[in-house]
């Protein structure tokens, strides 16, 4: 494991860093739609055209809190606003019976030739309801509709234990790994916890 320095917000009271291995995956050809079964409850998958910062931060925190999603919590408002306003960025939220159940991001890179599934996750209350395959199928189809030559995603050993297998089952193949330390948030950034 490398010797990454702790981020500025970290304090010893935050707890020790956790080791993780990031796996980078890619898909270089559009797959046939899997047509994963949709949820049985009333649902809608919506693109959030102009995501408010507070809404995005709330989604990110609640979907990622059990999986140590911390990177975007460390982004200041200016950096996050720029990301959300980027023309190549798309935020998609799945709602079940009106409540947000999960979300994913599609981000254009390299002049649109690569689409990255930047984040993909389900609210803790909705895990175990088979939403992952449905959402991933939708994300893949929406990503390829943008006309890239490649689609990418990454996951790490701190994510849901079935995340890597799900991505592979849907046609993503690993092309690289990297070890990383994940530093817990400092007190100032734990306000949502």
ROSE-4610 file (N, C-alpha, C; in Angstrom, 1 decimal, always signed):
// ROSE-4610
residu = [X/X/X/X/X/X/X/X/X/X/X/X/X/X/X/X/X/X/X/X/X/X/X/X/X/X/X/X/X/X/X/X/X/X/X/X/X/X/X/X/X/X/X/X/X/X/X/X/X/X/X/X/X/X/X/X/X/X/X/X/X/X/X/X/X/X/X/X/X/X/X/X/X/X/X/X/X/X/X/X/X/X/X/X/X/X/X/X/X/X/X/X/X/X/X/X/X/X/X/X/X/X/X/X/X/X/X/X/X/X/X/X/X/X/X/X/X/X/X/X/X/X/X/X/X/X/X/X/X/X/X/X/X/X/X/X/X/X/X/X/X/X/X/X/X/X/X/X/X/X/X/X/X/X/X/X/X/X/X/X/X/X/X/X/X/X/X/X/X/X/X/X/X/X/X/X/X/X/X/X/X/X/X/X/X/X/X/X/X/X/X/X/X/X/X/X/X/X/X/X/X/X/X/X/X/X/X/X/X/X/X/X/X/X/X/X/X/X/X/X/X/X/X/X/X/X/X/X/X/X/X/X/X/X/X/X/X/X/X/X/X/X/X/X/X/X/X/X/X/X/X/X/X/X/X/X/X/X/X/X/X/X/X/X/X/X/X/X/X/X/X/X/X/X/X/X/X/X/X/X/X/X/X/X/X/X/X/X/X/X/X/X/X/X/X/X/X/X/X/X/X/X/X/X/X/X/X/X/X/X/X/X/X/X/X/X/X/X/X/X/X/X/X/X/X/X/X/X/X/X/X/X/X/X/X/X/X/X/X/X/X/X/X/X/X/X/X/X/X/X/X/X/X/X/X/X/X/X/X/X/X/X/X/X/X/X/X/X/X/X/X/X/X/X/X/X/X/X/X/X/X/X/X/X/X/X/X/X/X/X/X/X/X/X/X/X/X/X/X/X/X/X/X/X/X/X/X/X/X/X/X/X/X/X/X/X/X/X/X/X/X/X/X/X/X/X/X/X/X/X/X/X/X/X/X/X/X/X/X/X/X/X/X/X/X/X/X/X/X/X/X/X/X/X/X/X/X/X/X/X/X/X/X/X/X/X/X/X/X/X/X/X/X/X/X/X/X/X/X/X/X/X/X/X/X/X/X/X/X/X/X/X/X/X/X/X/X/X/X/X/X/X/X/X/X/X/X/X/X/X/X/X/X/X/X/X/X/X/X/X/X/X/X/X/X/X/X/X/X/X/X/X/X/X/X/X/X/X/X/X/X/X/X/X/X/X/X/X/X/X/X/X/X/X/X/X/X/X/X/X/X/X/X/X/X/X/X/X/X/X/X/X/X/X/X/X/X/X/X]
num = [1/1/1/2/2/2/3/3/3/4/4/4/5/5/5/6/6/6/7/7/7/8/8/8/9/9/9/10/10/10/11/11/11/12/12/12/13/13/13/14/14/14/15/15/15/16/16/16/17/17/17/18/18/18/19/19/19/20/20/20/21/21/21/22/22/22/23/23/23/24/24/24/25/25/25/26/26/26/27/27/27/28/28/28/29/29/29/30/30/30/31/31/31/32/32/32/33/33/33/34/34/34/35/35/35/36/36/36/37/37/37/38/38/38/39/39/39/40/40/40/41/41/41/42/42/42/43/43/43/44/44/44/45/45/45/46/46/46/47/47/47/48/48/48/49/49/49/50/50/50/51/51/51/52/52/52/53/53/53/54/54/54/55/55/55/56/56/56/57/57/57/58/58/58/59/59/59/60/60/60/61/61/61/62/62/62/63/63/63/64/64/64/65/65/65/66/66/66/67/67/67/68/68/68/69/69/69/70/70/70/71/71/71/72/72/72/73/73/73/74/74/74/75/75/75/76/76/76/77/77/77/78/78/78/79/79/79/80/80/80/81/81/81/82/82/82/83/83/83/84/84/84/85/85/85/86/86/86/87/87/87/88/88/88/89/89/89/90/90/90/91/91/91/92/92/92/93/93/93/94/94/94/95/95/95/96/96/96/97/97/97/98/98/98/99/99/99/100/100/100/101/101/101/102/102/102/103/103/103/104/104/104/105/105/105/106/106/106/107/107/107/108/108/108/109/109/109/110/110/110/111/111/111/112/112/112/113/113/113/114/114/114/115/115/115/116/116/116/117/117/117/118/118/118/119/119/119/120/120/120/121/121/121/122/122/122/123/123/123/124/124/124/125/125/125/126/126/126/127/127/127/128/128/128/129/129/129/130/130/130/131/131/131/132/132/132/133/133/133/134/134/134/135/135/135/136/136/136/137/137/137/138/138/138/139/139/139/140/140/140/141/141/141/142/142/142/143/143/143/144/144/144/145/145/145/146/146/146/147/147/147/148/148/148/149/149/149/150/150/150/151/151/151/152/152/152/153/153/153/154/154/154/155/155/155/156/156/156/157/157/157/158/158/158/159/159/159/160/160/160/161/161/161/162/162/162/163/163/163/164/164/164/165/165/165/166/166/166/167/167/167/168/168/168/169/169/169/170/170/170/171/171/171/172/172/172/173/173/173/174/174/174/175/175/175/176/176/176/177/177/177/178/178/178/179/179/179/180/180/180/181/181/181/182/182/182/183/183/183/184/184/184/185/185/185/186/186/186/187/187/187/188/188/188/189/189/189/190/190/190/191/191/191/192/192/192/193/193/193]
x = [+0.9/+0.0/+0.9/+0.5/+1.3/+1.2/+2.0/+2.0/+1.4/+0.1/-0.6/-0.7/-0.5/-0.7/-2.1/-2.5/-3.9/-4.4/-5.6/-6.2/-6.2/-6.3/-6.2/-7.3/-8.5/-9.6/-9.4/-8.6/-8.4/-7.7/-8.2/-7.5/-7.4/-6.5/-6.4/-7.7/-8.6/-9.9/-10.8/-10.5/-11.3/-11.2/-10.1/-9.9/-8.8/-8.3/-7.3/-7.8/-6.9/-7.2/-7.5/-8.3/-8.6/-8.0/-7.4/-6.9/-8.0/-7.8/-8.8/-8.0/-8.6/-8.1/-9.2/-8.9/-9.8/-9.6/-10.7/-10.6/-11.3/-10.6/-11.1/-11.6/-12.8/-13.4/-13.8/-13.9/-14.3/-15.2/-15.9/-16.7/-16.4/-16.0/-15.6/-16.6/-17.7/-18.7/-20.1/-21.1/-22.4/-23.0/-23.4/-24.0/-25.4/-26.0/-27.4/-28.1/-29.2/-29.9/-30.2/-30.0/-30.2/-31.7/-32.3/-33.7/-33.9/-33.1/-33.3/-34.7/-35.4/-36.7/-36.8/-37.8/-38.0/-38.6/-38.5/-39.1/-40.7/-41.2/-42.7/-43.5/-42.9/-43.6/-43.5/-44.5/-44.4/-43.0/-42.4/-41.1/-40.9/-39.9/-39.5/-38.0/-37.3/-35.9/-35.8/-35.3/-35.3/-33.9/-33.7/-32.4/-32.7/-31.8/-31.9/-31.2/-31.9/-31.3/-30.4/-30.8/-30.0/-29.9/-29.1/-29.1/-28.6/-29.5/-29.1/-27.9/-27.0/-25.9/-26.4/-27.3/-27.7/-28.4/-29.1/-29.8/-28.7/-27.7/-26.7/-25.9/-25.5/-24.8/-25.6/-26.9/-27.7/-27.7/-27.9/-27.9/-26.6/-25.5/-24.2/-23.9/-24.3/-24.1/-24.9/-26.2/-27.1/-26.8/-26.5/-26.2/-24.8/-23.9/-22.5/-22.0/-22.8/-22.2/-21.8/-22.4/-22.0/-20.8/-20.4/-19.4/-18.2/-18.1/-17.0/-16.9/-18.0/-17.9/-17.6/-16.3/-15.9/-15.3/-14.9/-14.2/-15.0/-16.2/-17.0/-17.4/-17.4/-17.7/-16.6/-15.4/-14.2/-14.2/-15.0/-15.0/-15.7/-15.2/-15.9/-17.0/-17.8/-19.0/-18.7/-17.6/-17.2/-16.8/-16.1/-15.7/-16.9/-17.7/-18.9/-19.9/-20.1/-21.0/-20.5/-19.2/-18.6/-18.9/-18.7/-19.0/-20.4/-21.3/-22.7/-23.2/-22.5/-22.9/-22.2/-21.3/-20.6/-21.5/-21.5/-22.4/-22.4/-21.3/-21.1/-21.6/-22.1/-22.4/-23.9/-24.3/-25.7/-26.0/-26.9/-27.3/-28.7/-28.8/-30.1/-30.5/-31.7/-32.2/-33.4/-33.3/-34.4/-35.3/-36.6/-37.6/-38.5/-38.8/-39.8/-40.9/-42.1/-43.2/-42.9/-42.2/-41.9/-40.6/-40.0/-38.8/-37.6/-36.5/-35.3/-34.7/-34.5/-34.0/-32.5/-32.0/-30.7/-30.4/-29.1/-28.7/-27.5/-27.2/-26.0/-25.6/-24.4/-23.8/-23.3/-23.5/-22.8/-22.0/-20.7/-19.8/-19.0/-19.1/-18.4/-16.9/-16.0/-14.6/-14.0/-12.9/-12.1/-13.0/-13.6/-14.5/-15.7/-16.2/-17.4/-17.1/-15.8/-15.5/-15.5/-15.5/-15.6/-16.6/-17.5/-18.5/-18.2/-18.1/-17.8/-19.0/-19.3/-20.3/-19.7/-19.7/-19.0/-19.3/-20.6/-21.1/-22.3/-22.5/-23.7/-24.0/-25.1/-25.4/-26.9/-27.3/-28.6/-28.7/-29.8/-30.1/-30.1/-29.6/-29.5/-30.9/-31.9/-33.3/-33.8/-33.2/-33.6/-32.7/-31.6/-30.7/-31.4/-31.2/-31.8/-33.1/-33.5/-34.7/-34.5/-33.3/-33.0/-33.0/-32.7/-32.7/-31.4/-30.3/-29.0/-29.0/-29.5/-29.4/-30.3/-31.4/-32.3/-31.6/-31.1/-30.4/-29.2/-28.4/-27.2/-27.5/-28.5/-29.0/-29.4/-30.1/-30.5/-29.3/-28.3/-27.1/-26.3/-26.2/-25.4/-26.1/-27.4/-28.1/-28.0/-28.2/-28.2/-26.8/-25.8/-24.4/-24.0/-24.4/-24.1/-24.9/-26.1/-26.9/-26.1/-25.1/-24.3/-23.3/-23.1/-22.2/-20.7/-20.4/-18.9/-18.3/-17.0/-16.4/-16.0/-16.2/-15.8/-16.6/-17.0/-17.7/-16.8/-16.7/-15.8/-16.6/-16.1/-16.6/-15.5/-15.5/-14.6/-15.3/-14.8/-15.3/-14.1/-14.4/-13.3/-13.8/-12.8/-13.1/-13.9/-14.1/-15.0/-16.4/-16.7/-18.0/-18.8/-20.1/-20.9/-20.2/-20.2/-19.4/-19.8/-21.0/-21.4/-21.2/-20.6/-20.5/-19.7/-18.5/-17.6/-18.2/-18.8/-19.4/-20.6/-21.3/-22.5/-22.0/-20.9/-20.4/-19.9/-19.2/-18.7/-19.8/-20.8/-22.0/-22.6/-22.6/-23.2/-22.2/-21.0/-20.1/-18.9/-18.7/-17.5/-16.4/-15.2/-14.0/-12.9/-12.3/-11.2/-10.0/-9.4/-8.2/-7.1/-7.4/-6.3/-6.8/-5.9/-6.2/-5.2/-5.6/-4.7/-5.1/-4.1/-4.3/-4.3/-5.2/-5.4/-5.8/-5.4/-5.9/-7.1/-8.1/-9.3/-9.3/-9.1/-9.0/-10.4/-10.8/-12.2/-12.2/-13.5/-13.7/-13.3/-12.8/-12.6/-13.8/-13.8/-15.0/-15.8/-15.2/-15.9/-16.7/-16.3/-17.0/-18.0/-18.1/-19.0/-20.3/-20.7/-21.9/-23.1/-23.1/-24.3/-24.4/-23.3/-23.3/-24.2]
y = [-1.2/+0.0/+1.2/+2.2/+3.4/+4.3/+5.2/+6.1/+7.4/+7.4/+8.7/+9.5/+10.8/+11.8/+12.0/+12.1/+12.4/+13.7/+13.9/+15.1/+16.2/+17.4/+18.5/+18.4/+17.9/+17.8/+16.7/+15.8/+14.6/+14.9/+14.3/+14.5/+13.0/+12.8/+11.5/+10.9/+11.9/+11.4/+10.9/+11.2/+10.7/+9.2/+8.6/+7.2/+6.9/+5.7/+5.3/+5.2/+5.4/+5.2/+3.7/+3.5/+2.1/+1.8/+0.6/+0.2/-0.2/+0.1/-0.3/-0.5/-1.4/-1.6/-1.2/-0.3/+0.2/-0.7/-1.2/-1.9/-1.0/-0.8/+0.0/-1.0/-0.8/-1.6/-0.8/-1.6/-0.9/-1.9/-1.2/-1.9/-1.2/-2.0/-1.3/-1.6/-2.2/-2.3/-2.3/-1.7/-1.7/-3.1/-3.5/-4.8/-4.8/-6.0/-6.1/-5.8/-5.1/-4.7/-6.0/-6.0/-7.1/-7.1/-6.0/-5.8/-6.4/-6.0/-6.4/-6.0/-6.8/-6.5/-5.2/-4.4/-3.1/-3.4/-2.5/-2.6/-2.9/-3.7/-3.9/-2.7/-1.9/-0.7/+0.4/+1.3/+2.5/+3.1/+3.4/+4.0/+4.9/+5.7/+6.5/+6.8/+6.7/+7.1/+8.4/+9.4/+10.8/+11.4/+12.1/+12.9/+14.2/+14.5/+15.8/+16.8/+17.7/+18.6/+19.7/+20.2/+21.2/+20.8/+19.9/+19.4/+20.5/+20.8/+21.7/+21.1/+21.9/+21.4/+20.6/+21.2/+20.5/+19.1/+19.0/+17.8/+16.8/+17.2/+16.3/+15.8/+16.7/+16.3/+15.4/+15.6/+14.7/+13.3/+13.2/+11.9/+11.2/+11.9/+11.3/+10.8/+11.6/+11.1/+9.9/+9.9/+8.9/+7.6/+7.7/+6.4/+5.9/+6.8/+6.3/+6.2/+6.6/+6.6/+5.2/+4.2/+2.8/+2.3/+3.0/+2.5/+3.4/+4.3/+5.3/+6.1/+6.6/+7.5/+8.9/+9.3/+10.5/+11.6/+11.1/+12.1/+13.3/+13.2/+14.4/+15.2/+14.6/+15.3/+16.3/+16.0/+16.9/+18.0/+17.9/+19.0/+20.2/+21.4/+22.6/+22.9/+23.9/+24.2/+24.6/+25.3/+25.8/+24.6/+23.6/+22.5/+21.6/+21.4/+20.5/+21.2/+22.5/+23.2/+23.1/+23.2/+23.1/+21.7/+20.7/+19.3/+19.1/+19.6/+19.4/+20.2/+21.3/+22.2/+21.8/+20.9/+20.5/+19.9/+20.3/+19.8/+18.3/+17.7/+16.2/+15.4/+16.1/+15.4/+15.2/+14.0/+13.7/+12.9/+13.4/+12.8/+12.1/+10.9/+10.1/+9.5/+9.8/+9.3/+8.4/+7.2/+6.3/+6.6/+6.8/+7.0/+5.8/+5.4/+4.3/+4.9/+4.9/+5.4/+6.9/+7.6/+9.0/+9.3/+8.3/+8.5/+8.1/+8.9/+8.5/+7.2/+6.3/+4.9/+4.7/+5.5/+5.3/+6.3/+6.4/+7.3/+6.8/+7.4/+7.1/+8.4/+8.5/+9.6/+9.1/+9.8/+9.5/+10.8/+10.6/+11.7/+11.5/+12.5/+12.4/+12.8/+12.0/+12.4/+12.2/+12.8/+12.6/+13.0/+14.1/+14.6/+13.7/+13.0/+12.2/+10.8/+10.5/+9.1/+8.1/+8.6/+7.7/+8.3/+7.4/+7.7/+7.0/+7.7/+7.1/+7.0/+5.8/+5.7/+6.1/+7.4/+8.0/+7.5/+7.5/+6.9/+6.1/+5.1/+4.2/+3.7/+3.9/+3.4/+3.5/+2.7/+2.6/+3.0/+3.6/+4.0/+2.8/+2.9/+1.7/+1.0/+1.8/+1.3/+0.4/+0.6/-0.1/-1.2/-1.4/-2.5/-3.9/-4.8/-6.1/-6.3/-5.2/-5.2/-5.4/-5.8/-6.1/-4.8/-3.7/-2.5/-2.3/-2.9/-2.7/-3.2/-4.4/-4.8/-3.9/-3.5/-2.6/-1.2/-0.6/+0.7/+0.5/-0.5/-0.7/-0.9/-1.6/-1.8/-0.5/+0.3/+1.6/+2.5/+2.5/+3.4/+3.0/+1.7/+1.2/+1.7/+1.5/+1.9/+3.4/+4.2/+5.6/+6.1/+5.4/+5.8/+5.5/+4.4/+4.1/+4.9/+5.4/+6.3/+7.6/+7.9/+9.1/+8.9/+7.7/+7.4/+7.3/+6.8/+6.6/+5.4/+5.3/+4.1/+3.2/+3.8/+3.1/+3.6/+2.7/+3.1/+2.5/+3.3/+2.9/+3.0/+2.3/+2.4/+1.9/+2.4/+1.8/+1.5/+0.6/+0.2/-0.2/-0.2/-0.5/-1.5/-2.0/-3.1/-2.5/-1.2/-0.6/-0.5/-0.7/-0.6/-1.9/-1.9/-3.1/-4.4/-5.4/-6.6/-7.3/-7.0/-7.5/-6.6/-5.4/-4.4/-4.9/-5.4/-5.8/-6.9/-7.9/-9.0/-8.5/-7.5/-7.0/-6.3/-5.5/-4.8/-5.8/-6.9/-7.9/-8.7/-9.0/-9.7/-8.9/-7.6/-6.8/-6.4/-7.0/-6.9/-6.0/-5.4/-4.6/-5.6/-5.3/-6.1/-5.3/-5.8/-5.1/-4.8/-3.6/-3.3/-2.8/-2.4/-1.9/-2.0/-2.0/-1.9/-0.9/-0.3/+0.6/+0.5/+0.5/+0.5/+1.9/+2.1/+3.5/+3.5/+4.5/+4.7/+5.6/+5.2/+6.0/+6.6/+7.9/+8.6/+9.0/+8.7/+9.1/+10.6/+11.1/+12.6/+13.2/+14.4/+15.1/+15.7/+16.2/+16.6/+17.6/+18.6/+19.6/+19.1/+17.9/+17.4/+16.3/+15.9/+14.9/+15.4/+16.6/+17.2/+16.5/+15.7/+15.0/+13.6/+13.2/+11.8/+11.7]
z = [+0.0/+0.0/+0.0/-0.8/-0.9/+0.4/+0.5/+1.7/+1.4/+1.1/+0.8/+2.1/+1.9/+3.0/+3.3/+4.6/+4.9/+4.3/+4.0/+3.5/+4.6/+4.2/+5.3/+6.3/+6.0/+7.0/+8.0/+7.7/+8.6/+9.9/+11.0/+12.3/+12.9/+13.8/+14.4/+14.9/+15.4/+15.9/+14.9/+13.6/+12.5/+12.3/+12.8/+12.7/+11.6/+11.6/+10.6/+9.2/+8.3/+6.8/+6.6/+5.6/+5.2/+3.9/+3.8/+2.5/+1.6/+0.3/-0.7/-2.0/-2.8/-4.2/-5.1/-6.0/-7.1/-8.3/-8.9/-10.1/-11.2/-12.3/-13.4/-14.5/-14.9/-15.9/-17.2/-18.3/-19.5/-20.3/-21.3/-22.2/-23.6/-24.6/-25.8/-27.0/-26.7/-27.7/-27.0/-27.7/-27.1/-27.0/-25.8/-25.6/-26.0/-26.2/-26.4/-25.1/-25.2/-23.9/-23.1/-21.9/-21.0/-20.6/-20.6/-20.2/-18.8/-17.9/-16.5/-16.1/-15.3/-14.9/-14.1/-14.5/-13.7/-12.3/-11.4/-10.1/-10.3/-9.4/-9.4/-9.0/-8.1/-7.5/-8.6/-8.5/-9.4/-9.3/-10.4/-10.5/-11.7/-11.6/-12.7/-12.5/-13.7/-13.7/-14.4/-13.7/-14.2/-14.3/-15.4/-15.4/-14.7/-13.8/-13.1/-13.9/-14.5/-15.5/-14.9/-13.8/-13.1/-11.6/-11.2/-9.9/-8.9/-7.9/-6.8/-6.0/-5.6/-4.8/-3.6/-2.8/-1.6/-1.9/-2.9/-3.3/-3.7/-4.5/-4.9/-3.7/-2.8/-1.6/-0.7/-0.6/+0.1/-0.5/-1.8/-2.5/-2.3/-2.6/-2.5/-1.1/-0.1/+1.3/+1.7/+1.4/+1.8/+1.0/-0.2/-1.0/-0.6/-0.4/-0.2/+1.2/+2.2/+3.6/+4.1/+3.7/+4.1/+3.4/+2.3/+1.4/+1.4/+2.3/+2.5/+1.2/+0.6/-0.5/+0.2/+0.0/+0.7/-0.2/-1.4/-2.3/-2.6/-3.0/-3.4/-2.2/-1.0/+0.2/+0.5/+0.0/+0.1/-0.9/-1.9/-3.0/-2.4/-2.7/-2.3/-3.3/-2.9/-3.7/-5.2/-5.3/-6.7/-7.6/-7.1/-7.9/-8.2/-7.2/-7.4/-8.4/-8.2/-9.1/-10.6/-10.8/-12.1/-12.7/-11.9/-12.3/-12.8/-11.9/-12.2/-13.4/-13.7/-14.8/-16.1/-16.1/-17.3/-18.3/-19.5/-20.5/-20.8/-20.5/-20.6/-19.4/-18.4/-17.2/-17.1/-16.6/-16.5/-15.2/-14.4/-13.1/-13.3/-13.0/-13.2/-11.8/-11.4/-10.1/-10.3/-9.7/-9.8/-8.5/-8.8/-7.7/-7.7/-6.4/-6.2/-5.3/-5.8/-5.1/-4.7/-5.5/-5.3/-4.5/-3.9/-3.1/-3.9/-3.7/-4.4/-3.8/-4.8/-4.4/-4.8/-5.7/-6.1/-7.2/-7.6/-8.7/-9.4/-10.6/-11.3/-12.1/-12.4/-13.2/-14.5/-15.6/-16.8/-17.2/-17.4/-17.7/-19.0/-19.9/-21.2/-20.9/-21.6/-21.5/-22.9/-23.2/-24.4/-25.6/-25.5/-26.6/-26.9/-25.9/-26.0/-26.5/-26.7/-27.2/-26.0/-24.8/-23.6/-22.7/-22.2/-21.2/-20.0/-18.9/-17.6/-16.7/-16.2/-15.2/-13.9/-13.6/-12.6/-11.2/-10.9/-9.6/-9.9/-9.1/-9.2/-7.8/-7.3/-6.0/-5.7/-4.6/-4.2/-2.7/-2.4/-1.0/-0.1/+1.1/+2.0/+2.2/+2.3/+2.5/+1.3/+0.2/-1.1/-1.5/-0.8/-1.2/-0.9/-1.8/-1.7/-2.5/-3.2/-3.9/-5.4/-5.8/-7.2/-8.1/-7.5/-8.3/-9.1/-8.6/-9.2/-10.7/-11.0/-12.4/-13.3/-12.8/-13.6/-13.9/-12.8/-12.9/-13.8/-13.7/-14.5/-15.9/-16.2/-17.6/-18.2/-17.5/-17.9/-18.2/-17.2/-17.3/-18.6/-18.8/-20.0/-21.3/-21.3/-22.6/-22.8/-21.7/-21.8/-22.2/-21.6/-21.9/-23.4/-23.9/-25.3/-26.3/-25.9/-26.7/-27.1/-26.3/-26.5/-27.6/-28.1/-29.2/-28.9/-27.7/-27.4/-28.1/-28.1/-28.5/-27.3/-26.1/-24.9/-23.7/-22.8/-21.6/-20.4/-19.4/-18.2/-16.9/-15.9/-14.5/-13.6/-12.4/-11.4/-10.1/-9.4/-8.1/-7.2/-5.9/-5.0/-4.0/-3.2/-2.2/-1.0/-1.0/+0.1/-0.4/-1.7/-2.2/-1.9/-2.3/-2.0/-2.5/-1.7/-2.1/-3.4/-3.9/-5.2/-6.4/-6.2/-7.2/-8.4/-8.1/-9.2/-10.0/-9.3/-10.1/-10.9/-10.5/-11.2/-12.5/-12.4/-13.5/-14.6/-14.1/-15.0/-15.6/-14.9/-15.4/-16.6/-16.5/-17.5/-18.7/-18.7/-19.8/-19.6/-18.5/-18.2/-17.9/-18.4/-18.1/-17.5/-16.4/-15.8/-16.7/-16.6/-17.3/-16.5/-15.2/-14.3/-12.9/-12.0/-10.5/-9.9/-8.8/-8.1/-6.6/-5.7/-4.3/-3.8/-2.8/-2.3/-0.9/-0.1/+1.2/+1.2/+1.9/+2.1/+3.5/+3.6/+4.9/+5.3/+6.5/+7.0/+7.0/+6.9/+6.9/+8.3/+8.2/+9.4/+10.0/+11.2/+11.9/+11.2/+10.5/+9.8/+8.6/+8.0/+6.9/+7.2/+8.5/+8.9/+9.3/+9.0/+9.4/+9.0/+8.0/+7.5/+8.2/+8.9/+9.5/+10.6]
